[in-house]
Amino acid sequence: MSKPKPVFKSLQRKLWLRRWSISAPRMTIKNHLPWPLRAVFIAIVVGLGGAMAMWAYDLGRSFTGFKPAVTSAQLVEVQEQLKQVSAERDKFQTTVNAAESQLNIEQSLQAQLSRQIKTLEAENTKLKEDLSFFESLLPTDTGAQGITIRRLKIEMVEPTQLRYRLLIMQGGKVAHDFIGNYQLVVTLMQGGKSAIMTLPKSDELEKFKLSFKHYQRIEGVFTVPEGAIVKSVQIKILEKGALRAQQSANL
């Protein structure tokens, strides 16, 4: 039987010395807590953290003046002020609406009165004209020819439109109707020079004819050149080309 080799013996010696030497592996002792105790411990820690957070939040609100009680009181006060302002606004709005209604009524009455005044003024003017017309019918010395021109009136109604009105009468003992025509001679300034315009034109002779026994009222409108200034208008009454009466009016 062969003897053990020196190398094998040396390896056994090393293993035996390592097992009983101080360099052997250390033993770790762990303290295991039951899971209910762990849950209670975690809850306590979380509760303390939440309490500290709430305490810090309340402390910050107290420093800045935004406490819950103060905010509620301010909200109630603001709501009361808003109600008062709304009530005053409604009151003022009612007053304004009443004032506007009264103003509209007064404006309507004023417009109505203005229309009535204009109507009365027009009626008054017409009455004056009628009175003047009837006064002109009173017996007067009409001259040898018996034709007179009464109430000649001219006025510019537009920058280039001139209106004329007149009353022609035949007085005395009237044996027959007057048959003739009238003529307008207009004196005006145009381009710094004096000019004369005679009406009617050749195509308007029919409009200027006269035929009456006692009187005839004449009214018409004619156009003057643009930029011309009318100075006067002369009316001529003609019978078979002979002048029977004439009258002038300045503008």
Buried (B, 14 or more C-beta within 10 A) or exposed (E): EEEEEEEEEEEEEEEEEEEEEEEEEEEEEEEEEEEEEEEEEEEEEEEEEEEEEEEEEEEEBEEEEEEEEEEEEEEEEEEEEEEEEEEEEEEEEEEEEEEEEEEEEEEEEEEEEEEEEEEEEEEEEEEEBEEEBEEBEEEEEBEEBBBBBBBBEBEEEEEBEBBBBBBBBBBBEEEEEBEBBBBBBBBBEBEEEEBEBEBBEEEEEEEBEBEBEEBBEBEBEBEBEEEBEBEEBBBBBBBEEEEBBBBBBEB
